[in-house]
């Protein structure tokens, strides 16, 4: 028994089954003398409903894991390069894939007897957005052992910076990362400042004030370009988070509409069943009344026959006695 084996087993269970199974595995490890392992198992946290649904998606839909990871790499590259055209194309694909996977997770959870509410569906969608923005979150999600939903805490710029100078394409080839606009502007500004610090001043060269003002204006422009690039990344992160909320809300609305339609169909079926039951009730009532009427008629007939039977007996006895007297005389 090792921690990976136990964790894979536990995070594949329903949330309500997790704690008892975890404690049982910890007791087994302790009984086997693996006290450190027992402590590690005890430290595993029960997954929230949204985290469990995210794990379920990874475990049940393995074919959907790789496309989301590839899309996240492409988006991080486009954000780092500030490639607006590429971002617009990928953004549409991102919305479609996140919405489809969030719906798939909700469907799988419902089939497993754990339907997701609107909040849990939003948390699943945010987890998928985090997978797209952060390589670390992507690896964590792909392991299928989340204890809580992920959040888009790391932006595309920071995630791309943490990923290093090279990334892998879908076919595994190394690809050079181009520096972002913000990085280029920052490097240019630093180079300009180093150059300015070592070059002769305008006064030493007898240059004009206009040259100095032009140099300062250029520095201001470079600083503004850096700030604009940073702000653009921040706005992209905010837009991504808002997109995630919108997709989650849309998914929750579609799930609610599906539930409403199912309930309507159940109501229609219940009304049809009610109509059938009322018809059966009326037919049973008519049958009961007819049976009661026949029973009453049979009772009356039996009473009449019962009353008629003694009279017929007395009549026969009288006649016999009369015939006996006649023969005696």
HELIX and SHEET records of a PDB file:
HELIX    1   1 UNK A    3  UNK A   10  1                                   8    
HELIX    2   2 UNK A   15  UNK A   31  1                                  17    
HELIX    3   3 UNK A   35  UNK A   42  1                                   8    
HELIX    4   4 UNK A   49  UNK A   60  1                                  12    
HELIX    5   5 UNK A   63  UNK A   81  1                                  19    
HELIX    6   6 UNK A   84  UNK A  111  1                                  28    
HELIX    7   7 UNK A  118  UNK A  133  1                                  16    
HELIX    8   8 UNK A  135  UNK A  142  1                                   8    
HELIX    9   9 UNK A  156  UNK A  162  1                                   7    
HELIX   10  10 UNK A  181  UNK A  198  1                                  18    
HELIX   11  11 UNK A  209  UNK A  328  1                                 120    
SHEET    1   A 2 UNK A 166  UNK A 168  0                                        
SHEET    2   A 2 UNK A 174  UNK A 176 -1                                        
END                                                                             
